[in-house]
Amino acid sequence: RIPANRLIEDQRRAKSAADAIAALERDGFELVGLTRGQFSLTDLLEAVLAKTGPAALSISTWTAASASVQTMLELLQTGQITSCRWLVDCTFVRRVPALVAQIRKEFGDDAIRVTRTHAKFATVTNADWKIAIRSSMNLNQNPRLESYELGHDRQMCAWLEQVLADVWANQPRKLAEGSHGEQTAWFNTHG
């Protein structure tokens, strides 16, 4: 079903992510927008957290920039993020092993899992808010046309969280350190 309160906007001229999501409300409200890269998924997450207050964060991304990981760490250290878990593509582990090690060290040994993914989504949840974000943006700067859909949507949030829960329940933590063949075999069996 299409949400009763859907706002579709061309945000290519919005000055910031906070401006873009200013209309965000609870109870079935969904924002759909396009950007020209003037703000990133990181900026969007910061703006959402400013609205929701402290919340748990789950991220699925093909890649992440060191600066974005650092921003998420700062949000964790200031209490704006209460917990954070990362689902990343298998190639991310090979491309930036030092960043994967930093995520494990700073967010917890169990904070990261790998799969073959190009899905970019995040959930921001606390007692009052269940925000689901679906986006074309990775967790880095994207100076190009990008799209996003976000809203307070308990059903979508629960569904995305269940996808992640299944991965965490069925994938050994050590698989992120495994070979590409082992990771691909896991995806082909459990993906």
C-alpha positions in Angstrom: 0.0 0.0 0.0 1.2 3.5 -0.8 1.5 5.5 2.5 -1.3 8.0 3.0 1.1 10.7 3.7 3.7 10.5 0.9 5.7 13.7 0.0 7.6 13.5 -3.3 10.1 16.3 -3.7 12.9 17.3 -6.0 15.5 18.1 -3.4 18.2 19.0 -5.9 18.2 22.6 -4.6 17.8 21.8 -0.9 20.7 23.3 1.0 21.1 20.5 3.5 19.8 17.1 4.5 18.0 18.8 7.5 16.2 21.0 5.0 15.3 18.0 2.9 13.7 16.1 5.7 12.2 19.0 7.6 8.6 17.7 6.9 9.4 14.2 8.4 6.7 13.1 10.8 5.7 9.9 12.4 2.8 7.5 11.6 3.0 6.4 8.0 4.8 9.5 6.6 7.2 8.9 3.8 9.5 11.3 2.0 10.8 10.5 -1.5 13.4 12.7 -2.9 16.2 13.3 -5.4 19.4 15.1 -4.7 22.3 16.3 -6.9 24.8 15.1 -4.3 24.7 18.2 -2.1 24.2 16.0 0.9 25.2 12.4 1.5 23.6 9.4 3.2 25.8 10.3 6.2 24.3 13.8 6.3 20.8 12.2 6.0 21.5 9.9 8.9 22.7 12.8 11.0 19.5 14.9 10.2 17.3 11.9 11.0 19.0 11.4 14.3 18.6 15.1 15.1 14.8 14.5 14.8 14.6 11.1 16.5 17.0 11.6 19.3 19.3 8.7 20.4 18.6 5.6 18.4 20.0 2.3 17.2 21.4 2.3 13.7 21.7 -0.5 11.1 23.4 0.1 7.8 23.6 -1.9 4.6 26.0 -0.5 2.0 28.2 -1.5 -0.9 31.0 0.8 0.4 31.7 3.4 3.0 34.3 6.2 3.2 36.6 6.5 6.1 35.1 10.0 6.9 31.6 8.5 7.0 32.7 5.7 9.4 34.4 8.4 11.5 31.1 10.4 11.6 29.2 7.4 12.7 31.8 6.7 15.4 31.4 10.3 16.7 27.6 9.9 16.8 28.2 6.7 18.8 30.6 8.4 21.2 28.2 11.3 21.8 25.3 9.0 22.4 23.3 9.9 19.3 23.8 6.4 18.1 23.1 3.8 20.8 24.4 0.8 18.7 25.4 0.3 15.2 25.8 -2.7 12.9 27.1 -2.8 9.3 26.2 -5.2 6.4 28.8 -4.6 3.7 29.7 -6.1 0.4 32.4 -8.9 0.3 34.6 -6.6 -1.9 34.6 -3.9 0.8 36.5 -6.3 3.1 39.2 -6.8 0.5 39.3 -3.1 -0.7 39.6 -1.5 2.7 40.6 -4.0 5.3 41.9 -1.3 7.7 38.4 0.3 7.7 36.8 -3.0 8.4 39.2 -3.5 11.3 38.3 0.0 12.6 34.6 -0.8 12.5 35.2 -3.9 14.5 37.4 -2.2 17.0 35.2 0.9 17.5 31.7 -0.5 17.1 32.3 -4.0 18.5 33.6 -7.3 17.3 30.1 -8.4 16.3 29.2 -5.2 14.4 30.0 -6.2 10.8 28.8 -8.9 8.4 29.5 -9.4 4.7 27.5 -10.6 1.8 27.2 -9.9 -1.9 25.2 -6.7 -1.8 24.4 -3.6 -3.6 21.5 -2.8 -1.4 21.7 0.5 0.4 19.4 1.0 3.4 19.5 2.0 7.0 17.2 1.8 10.0 17.1 4.3 12.8 15.0 3.0 15.7 14.2 3.9 19.3 11.0 3.7 21.4 9.3 6.4 19.5 10.7 6.2 15.9 11.1 3.4 13.4 12.7 5.1 10.4 13.5 3.1 7.3 15.8 4.6 4.7 16.2 3.2 1.2 18.7 5.0 -1.0 20.9 4.8 -4.1 23.6 6.4 -1.9 26.5 4.5 -0.4 27.9 5.7 2.9 30.2 8.3 1.2 30.1 11.5 -0.7 28.0 11.1 -3.9 28.3 14.2 -6.1 25.7 13.0 -8.6 22.0 12.5 -8.9 20.9 10.2 -6.0 17.5 9.1 -4.7 16.1 8.3 -1.2 12.9 7.2 0.4 12.5 7.4 4.1 9.8 7.4 6.7 8.5 6.4 10.0 7.3 2.9 8.9 7.2 0.2 11.5 6.5 -2.5 9.0 9.3 -1.6 6.6 11.7 -1.1 9.5 10.8 -4.5 11.0 11.3 -6.2 7.6 14.7 -4.7 7.0 15.8 -5.5 10.6 14.7 -9.1 10.1 16.8 -9.4 7.0 19.8 -8.2 9.1 18.9 -10.5 12.0 18.8 -13.5 9.7 22.3 -12.6 8.4 23.6 -12.2 12.0 22.0 -15.4 13.2 23.3 -17.5 10.3 26.7 -16.0 9.4 29.8 -16.7 11.6 31.5 -13.4 12.6 34.7 -14.7 11.2 33.4 -15.0 7.6 34.3 -11.3 7.1 37.9 -12.5 7.4 37.4 -15.5 5.1 38.3 -15.9 1.5 36.2 -14.6 -1.3 35.3 -18.2 -2.2 34.0 -18.8 1.3 32.0 -15.6 1.3 30.5 -16.3 -2.1 29.7 -19.9 -1.0 27.9 -18.5 2.1 25.9 -16.1 -0.1 24.9 -18.8 -2.5 23.7 -20.9 0.3 22.1 -18.3 2.6 21.9 -15.1 0.5 
